[in-house]
Amino acid sequence: MHMAHDSNCEHDDPPKLTPLHTDNGWLHDMSLSSPTAALVSNGSSGSFDHSYRAWTKKYPSALSAFDQIVVRGEGKKIALFLDYDGTLSPIVDEPDNAVMSDQMRQVVRNAAMHLPTAIVSGRSCDKVFDFVKLTELYYAGSHGMDIMGPGSINSSKKQGKEVKIFQAATEFLPMIDEVFRLLTDKTKAINGVKVENNRFCVSVHYRNVEQKDWQLVAERTNHVLEAYPRLRLTHGRRVLEVRPVIDWNKGKAVEFLLESLELANCKNVLPIYIGDDRTDEDAFKGFRNSGVICTKGITCPVFSDGSI
């Protein structure tokens, strides 16, 4: 599928690839996956208030700096990238209930009428589309490993929803299905765990698990993965993510979409990424010198050189 828009842009040098990294210290990282966890010190509300004010000073609200964003966008082509959970929908205890409001849907629809708009999510494309129900968007599901363009998803049962424009890890599908079944079985005795098959990755949600059992969730997940060296484990907001060991993530998906739109490495293009999850950091890295980052409450470092 050809996705090019008007592409009269001035090109910068191409960015370097970001190497893969391995996460360690699972229990510590799991405890920090709640946005407020990194801000609270010694359980004191006073410490929390001080830490929160310091954090918001370093990373100001995009709404309070909206005029600056408008100035940066003057005369530039804008591309909009949106996370789903926690950004377009509320964070909820049951992942299947993360419903997008009609008002938010209309806002996203209006944005897509004026500029290329993509939803970049850890969920599968089909799941995100079932929530959003907008065919005019780009969808990058499974942390960017499954990408569809406008019109490639058709909600009718007759035609289905299987017109893909890019899939980075098709060979891993049987392995992902197998690991999903194993993780479902190995964690079923832990109250509150939900294992979700997101097509090219598996999500182990522990939001509803008592904190005393978090270590057990990590141990059983890691134990299953010991037999699968081609898969790796990362973490988001109260979720462990099992993904293929390939040099691909949300950041690579954004790069792919910008290149497909002929908007990559252009001085007169302003990409805007809005997300609230640790996994969005992969996309933030690519924007630190050329785009606008709008985020809230994540506990990992956010690169904001000239960005918000």
C-alpha positions as YAML, in Angstrom:
chain: A
units: angstrom
residues:
- id: 1
  name: MET
  ca: [0.00, 0.00, 0.00]
- id: 2
  name: HIS
  ca: [1.36, 3.43, -0.94]
- id: 3
  name: MET
  ca: [0.87, 5.88, 1.90]
- id: 4
  name: ALA
  ca: [2.70, 8.96, 0.61]
- id: 5
  name: HIS
  ca: [1.30, 12.40, 1.34]
- id: 6
  name: ASP
  ca: [2.62, 15.68, -0.01]
- id: 7
  name: SER
  ca: [6.33, 15.19, 0.62]
- id: 8
  name: ASN
  ca: [8.18, 18.43, -0.14]
- id: 9
  name: CYS
  ca: [10.49, 18.26, 2.85]
- id: 10
  name: GLU
  ca: [14.06, 19.17, 3.69]
- id: 11
  name: HIS
  ca: [15.96, 16.08, 4.81]
- id: 12
  name: ASP
  ca: [18.22, 15.60, 7.82]
- id: 13
  name: ASP
  ca: [20.77, 12.83, 8.17]
- id: 14
  name: PRO
  ca: [19.11, 9.45, 8.90]
- id: 15
  name: PRO
  ca: [18.94, 8.48, 12.58]
- id: 16
  name: LYS
  ca: [21.05, 5.67, 13.99]
- id: 17
  name: LEU
  ca: [19.43, 2.42, 15.04]
- id: 18
  name: THR
  ca: [18.84, 2.03, 18.75]
- id: 19
  name: PRO
  ca: [20.28, -1.24, 20.12]
- id: 20
  name: LEU
  ca: [18.09, -3.63, 22.03]
- id: 21
  name: HIS
  ca: [18.42, -3.66, 25.79]
- id: 22
  name: THR
  ca: [17.66, -6.23, 28.50]
- id: 23
  name: ASP
  ca: [15.66, -5.31, 31.59]
- id: 24
  name: ASN
  ca: [16.78, -6.60, 35.02]
- id: 25
  name: GLY
  ca: [15.61, -6.20, 38.60]
- id: 26
  name: TRP
  ca: [12.06, -7.30, 37.87]
- id: 27
  name: LEU
  ca: [10.48, -6.84, 41.29]
- id: 28
  name: HIS
  ca: [11.91, -3.31, 41.59]
- id: 29
  name: ASP
  ca: [10.82, -2.38, 38.09]
- id: 30
  name: MET
  ca: [7.36, -3.87, 38.64]
- id: 31
  name: SER
  ca: [6.95, -1.73, 41.76]
- id: 32
  name: LEU
  ca: [7.78, 1.37, 39.72]
- id: 33
  name: SER
  ca: [5.35, 0.62, 36.90]
- id: 34
  name: SER
  ca: [2.60, 2.56, 38.65]
- id: 35
  name: PRO
  ca: [3.00, 6.27, 37.77]
- id: 36
  name: THR
  ca: [2.88, 7.53, 41.34]
- id: 37
  name: ALA
  ca: [5.25, 4.93, 42.73]
- id: 38
  name: ALA
  ca: [8.39, 6.75, 41.69]
- id: 39
  name: LEU
  ca: [7.10, 10.03, 43.11]
- id: 40
  name: VAL
  ca: [6.21, 8.82, 46.60]
- id: 41
  name: SER
  ca: [8.98, 8.94, 49.18]
- id: 42
  name: ASN
  ca: [8.66, 7.10, 52.50]
- id: 43
  name: GLY
  ca: [4.87, 7.04, 52.11]
- id: 44
  name: SER
  ca: [4.61, 10.72, 53.05]
- id: 45
  name: SER
  ca: [1.95, 12.80, 51.34]
- id: 46
  name: GLY
  ca: [4.16, 15.87, 51.80]
- id: 47
  name: SER
  ca: [7.02, 14.13, 50.03]
- id: 48
  name: PHE
  ca: [4.64, 13.08, 47.29]
- id: 49
  name: ASP
  ca: [3.44, 16.67, 46.76]
- id: 50
  name: HIS
  ca: [7.01, 17.96, 46.60]
- id: 51
  name: SER
  ca: [8.13, 15.22, 44.21]
- id: 52
  name: TYR
  ca: [5.08, 15.66, 42.03]
- id: 53
  name: ARG
  ca: [5.58, 19.43, 41.76]
- id: 54
  name: ALA
  ca: [9.24, 18.90, 40.86]
- id: 55
  name: TRP
  ca: [8.26, 16.34, 38.22]
- id: 56
  name: THR
  ca: [5.63, 18.58, 36.63]
- id: 57
  name: LYS
  ca: [8.11, 21.46, 36.56]
- id: 58
  name: LYS
  ca: [10.57, 19.32, 34.62]
- id: 59
  name: TYR
  ca: [7.84, 17.87, 32.37]
- id: 60
  name: PRO
  ca: [5.18, 20.61, 32.06]
- id: 61
  name: SER
  ca: [1.63, 19.96, 30.96]
- id: 62
  name: ALA
  ca: [1.23, 20.04, 27.21]
- id: 63
  name: LEU
  ca: [-1.95, 22.06, 27.71]
- id: 64
  name: SER
  ca: [-0.10, 24.75, 29.65]
- id: 65
  name: ALA
  ca: [2.50, 24.90, 26.87]
- id: 66
  name: PHE
  ca: [0.06, 24.61, 23.98]
- id: 67
  name: ASP
  ca: [1.03, 28.00, 22.54]
- id: 68
  name: GLN
  ca: [4.65, 26.81, 22.31]
- id: 69
  name: ILE
  ca: [3.54, 23.70, 20.45]
- id: 70
  name: VAL
  ca: [1.56, 25.85, 18.01]
- id: 71
  name: VAL
  ca: [4.61, 28.04, 17.39]
- id: 72
  name: ARG
  ca: [6.80, 24.99, 16.75]
- id: 73
  name: GLY
  ca: [4.25, 23.69, 14.27]
- id: 74
  name: GLU
  ca: [3.93, 26.84, 12.19]
- id: 75
  name: GLY
  ca: [4.71, 26.14, 8.55]
- id: 76
  name: LYS
  ca: [5.39, 22.45, 9.21]
- id: 77
  name: LYS
  ca: [3.72, 19.22, 8.24]
- id: 78
  name: ILE
  ca: [2.41, 17.52, 11.39]
- id: 79
  name: ALA
  ca: [2.04, 13.78, 11.98]
- id: 80
  name: LEU
  ca: [0.20, 12.61, 15.10]
- id: 81
  name: PHE
  ca: [0.96, 9.38, 16.99]
- id: 82
  name: LEU
  ca: [-1.21, 8.24, 19.91]
- id: 83
  name: ASP
  ca: [-0.93, 5.49, 22.49]
- id: 84
  name: TYR
  ca: [-4.27, 3.87, 23.36]
- id: 85
  name: ASP
  ca: [-4.50, 2.63, 26.95]
- id: 86
  name: GLY
  ca: [-4.25, 5.51, 29.41]
- id: 87
  name: THR
  ca: [-4.15, 8.06, 26.59]
- id: 88
  name: LEU
  ca: [-7.30, 7.61, 24.53]
- id: 89
  name: SER
  ca: [-8.99, 5.42, 27.13]
- id: 90
  name: PRO
  ca: [-8.77, 5.20, 30.92]
- id: 91
  name: ILE
  ca: [-6.56, 2.65, 32.66]
- id: 92
  name: VAL
  ca: [-8.97, 0.04, 34.01]
- id: 93
  name: ASP
  ca: [-8.67, -3.12, 36.08]
- id: 94
  name: GLU
  ca: [-9.99, -5.31, 33.26]
- id: 95
  name: PRO
  ca: [-8.12, -4.68, 29.94]
- id: 96
  name: ASP
  ca: [-11.17, -5.67, 27.89]
- id: 97
  name: ASN
  ca: [-13.10, -2.78, 29.45]
- id: 98
  name: ALA
  ca: [-10.73, -0.01, 28.27]
- id: 99
  name: VAL
  ca: [-13.48, 1.61, 26.22]
- id: 100
  name: MET
  ca: [-12.89, 4.81, 24.27]
- id: 101
  name: SER
  ca: [-15.53, 7.51, 24.80]
- id: 102
  name: ASP
  ca: [-17.58, 8.81, 21.88]
- id: 103
  name: GLN
  ca: [-16.22, 12.28, 22.56]
- id: 104
  name: MET
  ca: [-12.62, 11.09, 22.33]
- id: 105
  name: ARG
  ca: [-13.42, 9.15, 19.17]
- id: 106
  name: GLN
  ca: [-14.75, 12.31, 17.54]
- id: 107
  name: VAL
  ca: [-11.63, 14.25, 18.56]
- id: 108
  name: VAL
  ca: [-9.40, 11.62, 16.94]
- id: 109
  name: ARG
  ca: [-11.61, 11.50, 13.85]
- id: 110
  name: ASN
  ca: [-11.34, 15.28, 13.48]
- id: 111
  name: ALA
  ca: [-7.55, 15.13, 13.82]
- id: 112
  name: ALA
  ca: [-7.32, 12.47, 11.10]
- id: 113
  name: MET
  ca: [-9.24, 14.74, 8.73]
- id: 114
  name: HIS
  ca: [-6.39, 17.26, 8.80]
- id: 115
  name: LEU
  ca: [-3.19, 15.26, 9.35]
- id: 116
  name: PRO
  ca: [-1.90, 11.68, 9.25]
- id: 117
  name: THR
  ca: [-2.87, 10.08, 12.56]
- id: 118
  name: ALA
  ca: [-1.74, 6.73, 13.96]
- id: 119
  name: ILE
  ca: [-2.48, 4.73, 17.08]
- id: 120
  name: VAL
  ca: [0.59, 2.90, 18.37]
- id: 121
  name: SER
  ca: [-0.25, 0.26, 20.96]
- id: 122
  name: GLY
  ca: [0.94, -2.91, 22.63]
- id: 123
  name: ARG
  ca: [-2.43, -4.45, 21.86]
- id: 124
  name: SER
  ca: [-3.09, -6.22, 18.58]
- id: 125
  name: CYS
  ca: [-4.39, -4.12, 15.69]
- id: 126
  name: ASP
  ca: [-7.71, -5.95, 15.73]
- id: 127
  name: LYS
  ca: [-8.28, -5.26, 19.43]
- id: 128
  name: VAL
  ca: [-7.43, -1.58, 19.11]
- id: 129
  name: PHE
  ca: [-9.65, -1.20, 16.05]
- id: 130
  name: ASP
  ca: [-12.54, -2.89, 17.87]
- id: 131
  name: PHE
  ca: [-12.25, -0.15, 20.49]
- id: 132
  name: VAL
  ca: [-11.61, 2.80, 18.16]
- id: 133
  name: LYS
  ca: [-13.66, 1.86, 15.08]
- id: 134
  name: LEU
  ca: [-12.09, 4.48, 12.80]
- id: 135
  name: THR
  ca: [-10.95, 3.30, 9.36]
- id: 136
  name: GLU
  ca: [-9.21, 6.58, 8.52]
- id: 137
  name: LEU
  ca: [-6.31, 5.95, 10.92]
- id: 138
  name: TYR
  ca: [-3.02, 4.09, 10.78]
- id: 139
  name: TYR
  ca: [-2.77, 1.33, 13.39]
- id: 140
  name: ALA
  ca: [0.53, -0.01, 14.72]
- id: 141
  name: GLY
  ca: [-0.35, -2.88, 17.05]
- id: 142
  name: SER
  ca: [1.74, -5.38, 19.01]
- id: 143
  name: HIS
  ca: [4.28, -2.65, 19.86]
- id: 144
  name: GLY
  ca: [4.55, -1.73, 16.20]
- id: 145
  name: MET
  ca: [5.02, -5.23, 14.79]
- id: 146
  name: ASP
  ca: [1.63, -5.20, 13.03]
- id: 147
  name: ILE
  ca: [0.87, -2.09, 10.95]
- id: 148
  name: MET
  ca: [-2.25, -1.25, 8.95]
- id: 149
  name: GLY
  ca: [-3.09, 1.82, 6.90]
- id: 150
  name: PRO
  ca: [-6.33, 3.80, 6.45]
- id: 151
  name: GLY
  ca: [-8.99, 1.71, 4.77]
- id: 152
  name: SER
  ca: [-7.06, -1.53, 5.25]
- id: 153
  name: ILE
  ca: [-9.31, -2.50, 8.15]
- id: 154
  name: ASN
  ca: [-12.87, -3.26, 7.09]
- id: 155
  name: SER
  ca: [-15.33, -3.94, 9.88]
- id: 156
  name: SER
  ca: [-17.70, -6.01, 7.75]
- id: 157
  name: LYS
  ca: [-17.71, -9.73, 8.48]
- id: 158
  name: LYS
  ca: [-17.73, -10.54, 4.78]
- id: 159
  name: GLN
  ca: [-14.45, -8.83, 3.97]
- id: 160
  name: GLY
  ca: [-12.83, -9.18, 7.38]
- id: 161
  name: LYS
  ca: [-10.00, -7.09, 8.82]
- id: 162
  name: GLU
  ca: [-6.92, -8.81, 7.45]
- id: 163
  name: VAL
  ca: [-5.40, -6.43, 4.91]
- id: 164
  name: LYS
  ca: [-1.92, -5.74, 6.35]
- id: 165
  name: ILE
  ca: [0.68, -3.32, 5.13]
- id: 166
  name: PHE
  ca: [3.56, -4.45, 7.33]
- id: 167
  name: GLN
  ca: [4.27, -7.24, 9.81]
- id: 168
  name: ALA
  ca: [7.73, -7.43, 11.37]
- id: 169
  name: ALA
  ca: [7.53, -10.81, 13.13]
- id: 170
  name: THR
  ca: [5.22, -13.19, 11.28]
- id: 171
  name: GLU
  ca: [7.57, -16.14, 11.81]
- id: 172
  name: PHE
  ca: [7.05, -15.81, 15.58]
- id: 173
  name: LEU
  ca: [3.27, -16.30, 15.51]
- id: 174
  name: PRO
  ca: [3.28, -20.06, 16.34]
- id: 175
  name: MET
  ca: [5.78, -19.45, 19.15]
- id: 176
  name: ILE
  ca: [3.72, -16.60, 20.58]
- id: 177
  name: ASP
  ca: [0.57, -18.75, 20.56]
- id: 178
  name: GLU
  ca: [2.43, -21.54, 22.34]
- id: 179
  name: VAL
  ca: [3.84, -19.23, 25.01]
- id: 180
  name: PHE
  ca: [0.41, -17.68, 25.53]
- id: 181
  name: ARG
  ca: [-1.04, -21.11, 26.33]
- id: 182
  name: LEU
  ca: [1.86, -21.97, 28.66]
- id: 183
  name: LEU
  ca: [1.71, -18.67, 30.54]
- id: 184
  name: THR
  ca: [-2.05, -18.96, 30.91]
- id: 185
  name: ASP
  ca: [-1.60, -22.40, 32.47]
- id: 186
  name: LYS
  ca: [1.40, -21.55, 34.69]
- id: 187
  name: THR
  ca: [-0.14, -18.39, 36.16]
- id: 188
  name: LYS
  ca: [-3.76, -19.49, 36.51]
- id: 189
  name: ALA
  ca: [-3.33, -20.22, 40.23]
- id: 190
  name: ILE
  ca: [-2.25, -16.62, 40.93]
- id: 191
  name: ASN
  ca: [-5.31, -14.58, 41.80]
- id: 192
  name: GLY
  ca: [-5.79, -11.54, 39.57]
- id: 193
  name: VAL
  ca: [-3.42, -12.44, 36.72]
- id: 194
  name: LYS
  ca: [-4.68, -11.97, 33.16]
- id: 195
  name: VAL
  ca: [-2.68, -13.25, 30.19]
- id: 196
  name: GLU
  ca: [-3.54, -11.58, 26.89]
- id: 197
  name: ASN
  ca: [-2.56, -12.70, 23.39]
- id: 198
  name: ASN
  ca: [-1.77, -9.58, 21.38]
- id: 199
  name: ARG
  ca: [-0.87, -11.49, 18.22]
- id: 200
  name: PHE
  ca: [2.86, -10.68, 18.03]
- id: 201
  name: CYS
  ca: [3.37, -10.40, 21.77]
- id: 202
  name: VAL
  ca: [1.90, -11.72, 25.01]
- id: 203
  name: SER
  ca: [0.89, -9.43, 27.88]
- id: 204
  name: VAL
  ca: [0.85, -10.68, 31.47]
- id: 205
  name: HIS
  ca: [-1.26, -8.19, 33.43]
- id: 206
  name: TYR
  ca: [-0.72, -8.05, 37.20]
- id: 207
  name: ARG
  ca: [-2.70, -4.89, 37.99]
- id: 208
  name: ASN
  ca: [-5.20, -6.94, 40.02]
- id: 209
  name: VAL
  ca: [-2.56, -9.13, 41.70]
- id: 210
  name: GLU
  ca: [-1.65, -8.52, 45.34]
- id: 211
  name: GLN
  ca: [1.83, -7.02, 45.59]
- id: 212
  name: LYS
  ca: [3.09, -9.96, 47.64]
- id: 213
  name: ASP
  ca: [2.51, -12.16, 44.56]
- id: 214
  name: TRP
  ca: [4.28, -9.95, 42.02]
- id: 215
  name: GLN
  ca: [7.54, -11.82, 42.45]
- id: 216
  name: LEU
  ca: [5.72, -15.08, 41.75]
- id: 217
  name: VAL
  ca: [4.27, -13.63, 38.53]
- id: 218
  name: ALA
  ca: [7.75, -12.60, 37.38]
- id: 219
  name: GLU
  ca: [9.31, -15.94, 38.35]
- id: 220
  name: ARG
  ca: [6.74, -18.05, 36.51]
- id: 221
  name: THR
  ca: [6.86, -15.83, 33.45]
- id: 222
  name: ASN
  ca: [10.65, -15.95, 33.33]
- id: 223
  name: HIS
  ca: [10.62, -19.71, 33.90]
- id: 224
  name: VAL
  ca: [8.43, -20.24, 30.82]
- id: 225
  name: LEU
  ca: [10.68, -18.00, 28.72]
- id: 226
  name: GLU
  ca: [13.83, -19.94, 29.65]
- id: 227
  name: ALA
  ca: [12.89, -22.37, 26.88]
- id: 228
  name: TYR
  ca: [12.40, -19.56, 24.35]
- id: 229
  name: PRO
  ca: [15.67, -17.66, 23.81]
- id: 230
  name: ARG
  ca: [14.17, -15.87, 20.79]
- id: 231
  name: LEU
  ca: [11.68, -14.09, 23.04]
- id: 232
  name: ARG
  ca: [12.40, -11.35, 25.58]
- id: 233
  name: LEU
  ca: [10.58, -9.84, 28.52]
- id: 234
  name: THR
  ca: [9.94, -6.12, 29.08]
- id: 235
  name: HIS
  ca: [7.49, -4.27, 31.30]
- id: 236
  name: GLY
  ca: [4.89, -1.54, 31.00]
- id: 237
  name: ARG
  ca: [2.32, -0.18, 33.44]
- id: 238
  name: ARG
  ca: [1.49, -3.17, 35.65]
- id: 239
  name: VAL
  ca: [2.11, -5.55, 32.76]
- id: 240
  name: LEU
  ca: [4.94, -7.84, 31.64]
- id: 241
  name: GLU
  ca: [5.37, -8.01, 27.87]
- id: 242
  name: VAL
  ca: [6.73, -11.04, 26.02]
- id: 243
  name: ARG
  ca: [8.11, -9.99, 22.64]
- id: 244
  name: PRO
  ca: [10.27, -11.42, 19.85]
- id: 245
  name: VAL
  ca: [13.99, -10.64, 20.01]
- id: 246
  name: ILE
  ca: [14.08, -8.39, 16.97]
- id: 247
  name: ASP
  ca: [15.20, -4.80, 16.52]
- id: 248
  name: TRP
  ca: [11.65, -3.49, 16.34]
- id: 249
  name: ASN
  ca: [9.46, -1.52, 18.73]
- id: 250
  name: LYS
  ca: [7.10, 1.46, 18.82]
- id: 251
  name: GLY
  ca: [9.93, 3.75, 17.79]
- id: 252
  name: LYS
  ca: [10.74, 1.67, 14.72]
- id: 253
  name: ALA
  ca: [7.05, 1.61, 13.82]
- id: 254
  name: VAL
  ca: [6.88, 5.41, 13.97]
- id: 255
  name: GLU
  ca: [10.01, 5.65, 11.79]
- id: 256
  name: PHE
  ca: [8.44, 3.22, 9.30]
- id: 257
  name: LEU
  ca: [5.22, 5.23, 9.13]
- id: 258
  name: LEU
  ca: [7.07, 8.52, 8.68]
- id: 259
  name: GLU
  ca: [9.18, 6.99, 5.90]
- id: 260
  name: SER
  ca: [6.08, 5.53, 4.23]
- id: 261
  name: LEU
  ca: [4.45, 8.94, 4.37]
- id: 262
  name: GLU
  ca: [7.66, 10.47, 2.95]
- id: 263
  name: LEU
  ca: [7.94, 12.61, 6.08]
- id: 264
  name: ALA
  ca: [11.06, 11.03, 7.60]
- id: 265
  name: ASN
  ca: [14.20, 13.04, 8.43]
- id: 266
  name: CYS
  ca: [12.54, 16.26, 7.31]
- id: 267
  name: LYS
  ca: [13.31, 19.62, 8.89]
- id: 268
  name: ASN
  ca: [9.86, 20.94, 8.03]
- id: 269
  name: VAL
  ca: [7.96, 18.07, 9.65]
- id: 270
  name: LEU
  ca: [6.80, 18.03, 13.28]
- id: 271
  name: PRO
  ca: [5.85, 14.60, 14.62]
- id: 272
  name: ILE
  ca: [3.79, 14.65, 17.83]
- id: 273
  name: TYR
  ca: [3.63, 11.58, 20.07]
- id: 274
  name: ILE
  ca: [1.19, 11.32, 22.98]
- id: 275
  name: GLY
  ca: [1.61, 8.37, 25.34]
- id: 276
  name: ASP
  ca: [1.76, 7.43, 29.00]
- id: 277
  name: ASP
  ca: [3.43, 4.01, 29.09]
- id: 278
  name: ARG
  ca: [7.04, 2.95, 29.61]
- id: 279
  name: THR
  ca: [6.97, 1.24, 26.21]
- id: 280
  name: ASP
  ca: [6.38, 4.64, 24.59]
- id: 281
  name: GLU
  ca: [9.95, 5.58, 25.52]
- id: 282
  name: ASP
  ca: [11.13, 3.76, 22.39]
- id: 283
  name: ALA
  ca: [9.21, 6.32, 20.33]
- id: 284
  name: PHE
  ca: [10.27, 9.24, 22.54]
- id: 285
  name: LYS
  ca: [13.95, 8.54, 21.81]
- id: 286
  name: GLY
  ca: [13.46, 9.20, 18.12]
- id: 287
  name: PHE
  ca: [11.69, 12.49, 18.80]
- id: 288
  name: ARG
  ca: [14.07, 14.10, 21.25]
- id: 289
  name: ASN
  ca: [15.54, 16.48, 18.68]
- id: 290
  name: SER
  ca: [12.75, 16.75, 16.15]
- id: 291
  name: GLY
  ca: [9.31, 16.36, 17.69]
- id: 292
  name: VAL
  ca: [6.94, 17.03, 20.55]
- id: 293
  name: ILE
  ca: [6.46, 14.50, 23.34]
- id: 294
  name: CYS
  ca: [3.30, 14.64, 25.44]
- id: 295
  name: THR
  ca: [3.36, 12.20, 28.31]
- id: 296
  name: LYS
  ca: [2.04, 11.74, 31.81]
- id: 297
  name: GLY
  ca: [3.10, 9.75, 34.80]
- id: 298
  name: ILE
  ca: [5.65, 7.32, 33.39]
- id: 299
  name: THR
  ca: [8.57, 6.42, 35.61]
- id: 300
  name: CYS
  ca: [11.24, 5.79, 33.01]
- id: 301
  name: PRO
  ca: [13.45, 8.61, 31.66]
- id: 302
  name: VAL
  ca: [11.75, 10.82, 29.07]
- id: 303
  name: PHE
  ca: [14.02, 12.49, 26.53]
- id: 304
  name: SER
  ca: [12.78, 16.04, 26.17]
- id: 305
  name: ASP
  ca: [15.56, 18.01, 24.48]
- id: 306
  name: GLY
  ca: [13.47, 20.89, 23.20]
- id: 307
  name: SER
  ca: [10.33, 18.81, 23.65]
- id: 308
  name: ILE
  ca: [7.45, 18.74, 26.10]
...
